[in-house]
Amino acid sequence: MTHFQRVATVFGTAGRRAIREQLRQQRMMQKTIDASKLLFAAALVFPLTLVAQALTYPPAQRDEVVDDYHGTRIADPYRWLEQVDSRRTGDWLKAQKRLTSAHLARIPNRAAIHRRLMSLRNYARAEVPWREAGRLFYLRNAGLQPQSVLYMQINPNSPPRLVLDPNAISADGSIAVRDYAVSPDGRFVAYNTSRGGSDEAETRIRQLSSGRDLNDVVGGVMNSVCWTQAGGGFFYVRRTHMPEGSQGDSQAGKQVWYHVTGQTQRHDRLVLDLNKAARWAYCMLSEDGRYALMVAEAGTENEIYAVNLGEPRRPDVLRPPIKLLPDREGFHTPIDIVGDTLYLRTTFEAPKERVIALDLRVGVNANPRPIVPEAGDVIESAAIAGDRIALHYLVDVKSRLRLFTLDGQPAGEVPLPEIGAVSWPLNGRPSTAELFYSLESFLKPGTVYRYDLNKKEITPFHPPQVPFDVGAYETKQIFYPSKDGTRVPMFVTAAKHLKLDGTHPTLLTAYGGYGSSLTPGYQWDIPMWLEMGGIYAVANIRGGGEYGDAWHRAGMLENKQNSFDDFIAAAEYLSSARYTAADKLAIYGYSNGGLLIGAVITQRPDLFAVALPNAGHHDMLRYHRFTAGAGWVSEYGSPDDPADFRYLRAYSPLHNVRSTTCYPSTMLLAADHDDRVVPSHSYKFAAALQAAQRCNRPVLLRVAGNSSHTYASRRAQVDEKTDMWTFVVGRLNIRRP
């Protein structure tokens, strides 16, 4: 078994002199180009002459572990890598790190790539603000701060005031600080901290007037808390019991608890046991503080419970939660509560969603009242702003913001400054006639806008300034046929007037899971790829929510292969249409998208030159046994069920690695504190691929430290992107055009 690494030839003085002359001409032609971009361009002028060298992979012992699945015996030789904190696994990981670092260090352009990425990441940006206690709160990053800072403004035009700087708590960003919740009376802000950004966090309370923390520390919290009206306490979601061991307990359900400000956690009260199979759970509070909602999501359905907090909305008058819509199966997403009326968007009798209303005074027997009927386009998100319902529709994966009265009458649109995607969230309040939203595209980062519903005026809110000239590039939407003839959309971003000659390096990505839509979005590292002559392609495969519930169901459970077929068809289309060729095509996917990449390289390794599966769940026969995995059964099915086992076994990346195959050059990415998709998925898959690889294409593993599934410091993000793009540039032998 042989493998190779790439090294560059060394150029003489004449070559360097020619390069300097070329750079001088570039400066004369483009005087305004960024200095870091010049250095980046200079480094990429050097052609890469590659020589094959054998890679010696760290030995991974094969244990004799065999499981019986409904009469089928399945070997699991790398089961020991599930013990992520064992010395045996630790030694193997250290050896993998040395191998990956040594390989990347030999690729000449790494320093230039890092410099350009640093410059592209260094721009000020703000997130969508929310209104609480008559003030605006929002997160803003000055550029390269490890974590964004929480600010407050009295109104959109007043000067900002610092509320909480996470970088003072964790200078290196190794402790994530997030999930802020301001009490309705404006006295406190609750915030979560977790080592490496793991899902389970500790909630702390800071007094806004003094900037000092109270003694309260609430552990095991899964997301943002929900304050009761007088700041006397908050609801929070935690697992049924704390996970034990390195991989946690996937069978733990979700519970809602109530914490009284000033008391210890042992005095907290259990409010509700939620669906044990819930993938995600959260709480909400009405603006007037009279009602609290608890929501548990599982696959294409969820459960909603309401608590009437009554008067004076104190913790000693908590009433039992009441389940809403008990006989209406579907995915019901609360929008907001106005008085006693709860507005929801739902897939019940509406695969592309509609808006209904419930009278909370009726409780469990409340019948849904139609407000806005289902349309031809899918509803992606919604908010209530003043006396209007704002609905974000996807029209062939592009955004449209429509307004309706509270009784469902059309009330115009929010004009969008350009074609793009409205990002989550939409923020509004029934008491205030304003709507905040962020609009972005593949070429422009999210810009926050405030829409005044009375004046019908749009104003930007702390707009970003990016060190990238978008004028030379454009995004086009194309449609291609999948294996079964289904018409699938794909966005292609590249240089204008692109010549279709099959020579362009291309990065193709997709997600295709959980009904989540992959809309046009700015990725801060992609401009560098475009400057190098690359193409960025995003396929909206089945399993996502781009066309509603039916599109989701067509790529889940026994239909999951459709997602893989759609992605494979996208790759084939890009080659047949002469955008690129198989030896120029790199693919990337994250989380469910990481599973996608693992599946397609084991099914069609010939289609791709480079593969980058990030945080993928690659062992689909044991995924449900770890941390959050049990909550995914509604999306994928359970290997404990004989029927589900058959199709899971058919595509599970780990179980479809073949020793006689040449796989693409692969870098598996994982995070050491990922307690959602545990990193052992990537460890086992890496070991299997390294043992099976039968050609000179490297298989590497990169594990990010002090990072999790949803969190990494700014520095860690730049470092990971540097390694990722260094690997791609080296493997595709990219030269500056």
N, C-alpha and C positions, 0 to 999 in steps of 0.2 A: 504494500500500500504506500503510495507516494503522494506528497502534497507540495505546494510551493508557496514561496513568499516573493513579493516584488521588491526589487531594489532599483535605484536609478543609476545611470551612468554619470560619470563626473566629466563636466565640460571644462575645456581649456579657456585661456584668456580671450581668444578671439570670439568664442561663443558668448562670454560674458559681455564683451564690448558690443556685440550685435544686440544683445538684450538691452543694454543701457541706451543704445540709439533708438531702439523701438519705444522704450519708455519715454524718452525725450519727445518723440513725435506725438505720443499719446497725450503728454501734458500740454502740448501746443494745441491739440485738437479739442481737449476737454479740460479747460482750466478749472472748472468747478468740481471735478471729481474728488471724492473723499480720499484722504491720504491713506487710510487703511485699505481702501479698495485698490489703490495703486500698488501697494505692497502685495496684495493678494494676486493681482493680475501678473505682477512680475514673477512671482513664484510659480504660477501655472504655465508660464511660457516654456519651461523646461519639459521636453518630452520625456516620458517614462519608458525606459528600455527594461523589460522584465526578464528575469531569469528564474527558472524553476528551482526551488529549494524544498527539501522535504521538511514537513512539519512533524515533530514528534509530540503527540498529544499526551497529556498526563494520564497515566494508567487508571482505568476505572474498572475495578473488580466486578465481575458478574456473579452475583449470588444466585443460589438455586431456589428462587422463590417462584412458586406457581400457584395461581388462583383458578378456581373452578367457577365459571360463569354459565350456569344453566346447562352443564354438560360439556362446555368448551373450556379446555385448559389453556390458560394464558400465562406465559412467563413474564416476570417482572424483575429482571436481574439487577436493576438499579434502584430498588426499593430503599436501599440504605441512604440514598441522597435526599429522601424525605425528612431525614433527621438533620435539619438545617443547622443545628447548633452543636452537632457532634464533632469530635476531633477529626474523625475520618473524613467527613464532608468538608470541614474547614481546611484540612491539608490539600484536598483536591481543588478547592476553590482558590487557594493561594497559588497553586501551580497553574490553574487556568488564567489567573490574573497576570502572572509572569509571561505566559505564552502570548496573551492578547496584547499586552503592553509592548513586548519585544517586536511583535509583528507590525503594529501600528507605527512604532518609532522608526521603522525602516522605510516608511513611505514619505517621500521628500516634502510634500506640500502641507504637512500637518500644522506647522507653525503659522503659515499664511492663512490656512482655513480658520484657525483659532482666532487670529486677529480680525478677520472679516466678520466672523460670527459675533465677536465681542462688540464690534461697532454697530452691527445690525440690531443687537439686543439693547443697545444703549440709547433708548429713547423714552421720554416721559409719557406715561399713559395712565388713564383713569378708568375705573370700572363704573358700571351703572349705579348711581346713588339710590338710596332709599330714604324715605321720610319717616321720622319718628319724633314724637314729642315736639312737633313744630319745627324741626331742624332737619337738614340734609346730612347724611353720613355716607361716606364713600371711601374706597381704597385707591391709593395712587402710588405709583412707583416712579422715582426720578430717573430711572434708567437701568442701572446695574445693582440696585439694592437687593440683597438676598431675599427679602420679603417686602410686599407692599405695605404701606403705612395707612392707618385709619385716620381720616380727617372729618371735620364737621364744619358746616357752613349754615348761617342763619337763613340765607336765601341764595339763589344761583349766582348772584353778583357780589356777594359779600366776601371778605377775605377768609381763607380757610384757617382753621385752628386744629392743631395736632391733638388727637385723642389718645392713640396708642401706637407706639412704634415697636413692632416685633423684633427689629434688629437690635434694640436695647436689651431684649430678653435673650436672644440667641444671635450673636454677632455673625456666626458662620452659617446660620440658617439650618443647623442640624435639628433644631426643635421647631416644628411647624406651629405657627400661631395663626388661627383662622376661626371661621364660623362665629362671627360677631353677632351679638343680639343686644340691642339697646332696650332697656325697660321703657314701657309706655309713658312713665312719668319723667323720663329723662334723667334719673338719678344714677343709674348703673349701666355698665356694658359688661355682658358675659362674653368670655372668649375661651376657645379651646386650645390646649397645647398637647403635642404628642411628639415623641422622639421619632425622627425620620418621617413624620407625617402619617403614621399608621391610622387606620380608621377609628380605633378606640382611643379616646382622648380624655384629658382631665379638664373640667370646666372651672374657670376662676371668675371672680367678680371684681370689677374695678369701679370705684366711685368716681364719677366724672368730675365732680367739683374739686376733689383733692388730688386725683390721679393715683390714689393708693388702692391696693387690693385689700379686700376683706379676707377673713380667715377661711372662708368657704372654699373647699376643694371637693369636687364631685367627680369620681372616676368612672371609667367605662362608658362614657358618653359617645354616641355614634355620629351625631351631627349637631347643627345649631339648636339651641334651646328655645323655648317659647315662654316668655314672661307673662305672668298675670298682671292685671291692670295697675295695681298700686305698687308694683315692684316688690311685693311680699314674697315672691317665689317664682319658680318656673317648672314647666314640664320638660322632660328629656327622655330620649330613647336609649336603651342599652340592651345588650344580649341577656337572655334568661339567666345565664351564669357566665362568669368570666372564663375565657378560654384558657386551657392549661396545656403546657407543652409548647414546642416550637411551632406546631402547625395549627393549634387551636382546636375548637370543637365546632364542627360544621352543623351539628344537630341542635345547637342552641337557638331558641326562638328569640323574638323581640318583645320587649316590654316597655310600657310608658310609666315613668315614675314622676313624682312631684317632690321638689326640694324647696324647703322654706328658708329664705334668706337668714343667715346668721346661725343656722343649726348645722350639726354634723350630718354626714350622709347616712349614717345608721338610723337617723330619724325619718328618712325619706319614706314616702308612702307609694305603694304600688297602685297605679290607676287602672292599668289595662294590660292583659296578656294578648299580644297580637298574633296573627297567623304565623305558625312556626315555619312555614315555607316562604315567608316574605323575603324577597331579595333586598328590599329597602323599606324603611319606615321613617316617618317624619311627623311633626306637629305644626299646627297653624293656629293663630288667634285672630279673632275679629278685631277691627280697629277700635270699636267701643269697649272691648274687653268682656263682652257678655257671653261669648261662645269660644270654645276651644275645639279643634279638630285633630284627630289622630288618623293617619293614613298608612296602610301597609300594602306594598306593591308586590305582586307575584305574576310574572309573565304578562299575559294579555288581560289580567283581571286585577282588581284591588278591593280592599275593604276600607270603608270610611266610618269613623265613629265621631259623634258629637257629644260634648259636655256642656251643659247649661251652667255657667258659672254664677248666674243670678246676681243679686245685689247683697252686699257691696263688693262682690267679686274677690273675696278673701279665701285663703287656703282652707279655712275650717268649714267652708260650705260647699266643698266639692261634691257634685252629684255623680251617680254612676254613668259611664259612657253609654250612649245609645247608638246601635248600628243603623246606618242609613242605607237605603236602597238594597235591602237584604235579598230580594228576589229578582234583581235586575243585574245580571252578570255582564260585566264589561269593565273597561278601564275608565274610572271616574276621577277627574283631576279638579280639585277645588280651585275656583278663580278668586272669589272673595265673598264676604258676607256683608249685606246691607240691611240694617235693621234685623229682622228675623228671617231674611231670605238668603239662602245659600245658592250661589251661582256656580255651576260646574260645567266643564266640557266633558263629553262622554262618548265612548264608542258603542254604548247600548243602542241597538237598532240604528247605528250610524257608523260604519267602518271608517269614514273620514272625519268623524267627530261632529257633534252639534253641541249647542249650549242649552242646558235645562236649569230649572230653578226648583228648590225645595223650601217648604215652609218649616223651619226648624221647631216651631211650636207644636207641630203635629208629631214630630219625632219619627219613630220607626215606621209609622204608617203613612208618612208623607209621600205623596205621589209626585213624580216629576212633571213639571209644567214646561212645555216647549217654549224656548225663547228665540234662538237662532237655529234654523234648520240646517241639516247637512247640505253642503254645496259640492260642486265638482272638484274643488281643491281641498286639501287636507288642512285642518287647523293644527298649527304647530305649538302655539302658546297663546296666552290671554291674560288680560288684567282689567281691572275696573279703575277708571280715572274720572273723578267727579261723578257725573251722572251718565257716563258712557262706558260701554264695554268695548275694549280694544281687542281685536282678534288678528293674530298673525297667521296668515295663510301661506302655504307653499304652493307656488304655481310652477310646475316642472322644476322644483327645488330652488326657486327664486322667491324672495319675500314680497308680500303685499300686506299692508296694515289697513284694516277696515274698521270703521266705528259703527256702533249700534246703540240705540237707547236701551234702558234697562228692561223695556218690554219687547225688545227685539227688532225695532224698526231701524232700517238703514239710516245712518247719520253721516255719510261721507267717508273719506279716507285720510290717513296721515300721509302726506306726500313724502316720498323717500328721495333724498338728494341724488341718488344714483342707483343703478341696478346692483343688488347685493343681497346679503342675508342679515336679517335681524337676529342678533344673538340673544341667548337666554341670559338674564331674565328681562321681561317687560315689567316695569315698576310703576305702580300708580296707587292712589288712595281714594276711597269713595268721598272723602272730605275735601279733596283738592283737585282742581281742574287742570292737572298737568300729567304728562306721561313721559317717562324716561325710557330710552331704548338705545341700543348700540347697533350700528350698521357697519358691516365689514365686507370685504371681498377677498379674492385670492391675492390681489395686488395691494390692497390698502388695509391697514389694521383697523380694529374696531374704534369708531368715533362715537362718543356718547352725545345724544341729542335730547333736548327738552322741548316737548310740544305743548304749547299753551292752547288748551281746547277752547277757551273763550276768544282769544285774539287770533287763533289759528296761525300762530307763529312758531317757527322752528329755530332754535339757537343751539350751537354746539356747546358742550360742557367739557372744559379742559381738553381740547383736541390734541392728538398726538402729532409729532413731527418726526418722520422716519428718514434715516440716511439712505434713501434708495430712490432712484429716478424710475418711475413706473412707465414713462412715456414710450419706451421701446418695446413694451410687452402688452399682451392682451390675453383675455380668456374667452374661449369659445365653448359652447355646449353642443355635444354631438350625441347621437343615439345609435346604438348598435344592437344586433340580435344576439340573444343568448342561445344556448344549446337547444332549448325547446321552442325557440322563436320569440320569446318574450323581449319586448323593446325596453332596453336599459339605458338610462342617461349617464353621461360621463362629461366632466369638465376637463378641458385641456388648456393649460396656461403655458405660453411660450413666447418667443420673440415674434414680433409682427412680421408678416411676409415670410413665414417659415417655409423653407423648401422641403417638400416631402420626398426625401431620398433615402430614408431608412437608416440614416447615420447618427441620429441625435440620441444622446444618452437620456434616458427617461426614468422617472420615479413614478410608479403607479401605486396608489393606496386605496383602501376601502375599509368599511366597518361591517355593516350588514348584520346587526343584531339588536335585540331588545326593543325594536321599534324606534330606535334613535336615528334621526335624520342627519346625514353628513352634508350640511349646507356649505356654500362658499365661505371660507374662513381664511384669515391671514395667519400664516405660519412664519415666524420671524426669520427662520433660516432659509426659506425657499428663495428669497431674492438672490442669495449667493449662488444657488443652483442654477437660476435663470441666467445670471451673469456668466456662468461657465458654459453656457450654450445648452443647458438641460431643459427638458420638458417635465412639467408637473401635471399628472393626470389623476383625477379623483373619480372613481366609479361608484354610482349610487345603487349598489346591488341589493337584491331582495334580502329580507331580514331586517332592514331599516324601516323607518316610518315615512319615507319620502312621498308615498302615495297612500298612506293610511294603514289601517289594521290589516287589510288583505295583503298588502305588500310585506308587512311584518310576518304574517302567518305563512306566507309562501317561502320564507327562509328560516323557519324554526322547526324544532322537533324533527319529525321524519322527513321534512322538506329542507333540512339544512344543506343538503348537497346542492340545492339551487343556488345558494350563496356562492359556493365554490365554482359552480359552472358559470355563473355570471362574471366572476373575476377572471377565470380562465379565458372566457370569451372576450373580455376587455383587452387582455394581453394579446390575444390573437388578432383582434381588430387593429390595435396600435401597430402591429407588425405588418399586417396585410395592407393597411392604408399608408404604409411607408413613413409613419412618424418615427419609428425606431425599428430595431431588430432584436431577436432574442439575446444576442451577445452584448446588447447595449441597455437591457431592461433590468432595472432594480425594483424591488417591491418592498413595501413597508406596511405594517399593521400593528395596532395597539390593542391590548386586552382581547376582546372578542375578535378584533382585527388581527391580533397575534395568532390566535387559533386559525384564522383564515389563512395566514401566510404559511403556517405549519402544514395545514391540510393541502394547499395547492402545490407546495414543493415536493410533497410525497406523492401526489397524484400526477403532476406534470412538471417534473424537474427540468425537462428540456426547454421550457418556455422562458426561463429566467436566468440571468447571469448572477444577480446578487439578491439575497433575501435578508430582511431585517425584521424578524418577529420580536415584538416588544411586549413583555408581560403577558404572553399568550398562555392559555390553558391547553396544554398539549397532551395530557393524560386524561382522556375523556372517559376512562373506566374507573377512575378514582377521584375525579375532580370534586364530587359531591361530599367527600369525606373531610374536607379541610375548610376551616374558617367560614367564609361566606358561601362556599360551594353549594350547600344544600338549597340555598335560595335560587339557584340557577336551573333547578330540575324542571321548572315550568317552561324554560326556554329551550333546553336541550333534551330533556328526557332523563330517565334514570337507568344506569346499567344494571340495577337490581331487577328491572322489569325485562323479561325475555325479549319482548318485541323491540323495546328501546335499545337493548344491548346490541342487537344485530346491526342497526344503522350507526350506532355510536362506534362500534368496533370497525365498521367499514371506513370511517373517515378519521378516527382518532390519530393525530399525527405520530405520537410515540409508537403506536402499534402497527404503523404502515411503513416504517423505515425498512428498506431492503438493502442487503449487503452487497448486491451486485450493481448498484446504481451510482451514477455520477450526479451528485446534488449541486445546486448553485452554491457559490461562495456565500457563506451564511455567518452572520453575527447575531447571536441571540442576546437580547437585552433584558435585564431583570433588575429588581430593586431589593435590597437586603431587608427592608422593613415593610415589604408589601404583605399585608395581612388580609388582602382581598383575593388576589390571584397569587398564591404562595409561590416563591421563586423555585421551589423544587420541580415545578412543571418544566421550567427552562433547563434546570440542571440535568434532569433525566433525559430530556430530548437532546441536549447537547452531547451527552455521553453516547447516546445511541447513534447520532449522526456521525460523530467522530469515529466511532468504531466501524461504521458502515461505508464511509466515503471511499470511493474507488477511483478518484481522479485528483489532479493537482489543483483543487479548489479548497481553500481553508474553511474550517468550521470553528468559529470562535465564540466564547462566552464572555459577556461584559456585565458585571454586577455593580450597580450604583450604590454607594454607601450613604447612610443616613437619608434614604429616600424611600418612598412608598408608592402605592398605586396611583395616587392623585397628587403627590407632592414631591418636589425637589427644589432646592434653593436655586437662585438665578445662576450661581457659579456652577452648580451641579448640572443644570440644564445645558449651559454652554459647553461644559466638558463632555457631556454625553453626545451632543450634536457634533462636536469636533471629531470625536472618535468615529461616530457613525458616518459622517461625510468623508473622513479620511479613508475609511474602509471602502466606500463606494467609489471615490475618485481613483484609488489605487487599483481596485479590481476592474474598473471599466477603462482604465488607461486613458483618462481624460486629459486632453491638452487644451490650452486656451485657444478659442477660435480666432 
